[in-house]
Amino acid sequence: MNPDEADEIHIAELEVRAHVGVPEAERAEAQRLEVSLTITPRNDFRGLGDDLARTVNYAAVCDAVRQFAGAKPFNLIETLANDLAVHLLAGFAITHIRVEVRKFILPETRYVAVVVVR
């Protein structure tokens, strides 16, 4: 299948809490982040037969993202995004994933974001 024609699941702006930041003082308190995902499941949607077991359960993905983000501190949102992508690829029937992590730390910006594609 051409990747440009693959079926996708989008999860937009999932709010998570994580200890992240380079200075220790910034990591001390969990802060709000937003995670957006674009997932290409192993099975396209034509053969699902309306059966949840044949697709990626996006509620379970959201739970996994929240648990992963809160499990340990990270210095960089870049590391969080990469490690999260690897974790989700290993744990779900996913062939391709795009992870965007938004951090609301700089007062003169709406947010700072990183994107990884795996």
Protein Blocks (a to p, Z undefined) as FASTA:
>chain_A
ZZklpccdddehiacdddedjblklmmpccddddddddddfbdfklnnopaklmccfklm
mmmmmmmmmmpccfblklmmmmmmmmmmmmpccfbdcddddddfbfkbfbdcddddZZ
